[in-house]
Amino acid sequence: MPESSTSQPDARAVAMAASSTALYTAPDTFSQSPLATAKFSDLKTWTSIPSPKSGEGVWMLQFDSDHKILYSTGFNLGLVWRIVMP
């Protein structure tokens, strides 16, 4: 289950994506902190998104609004994974 907090995500985020209602961020490496999301209506409350390790970290995030899928690419592994968002 994702954990909510009132703190901001890792300040070293290297990737961001957005839907019409939320912002998604990725840190420079998954070993430091997980992906995080916050609704635009409440950018003070961030929720961790469970995600697998991806080698050297995330390079890019892309959100497919038609299918509500968040895609992640890795620095050295290419397309790493996708997650269906609520």
Secondary structure, DSSP 8 states (H G I E B T S, - for coil): ---EESS---TT--EEEE-SSEEEEE-S-TTT--EEEEETT-TT-EEEE-----TT-EEEEEEETTTTEEEEEETTTEEEEEEE--
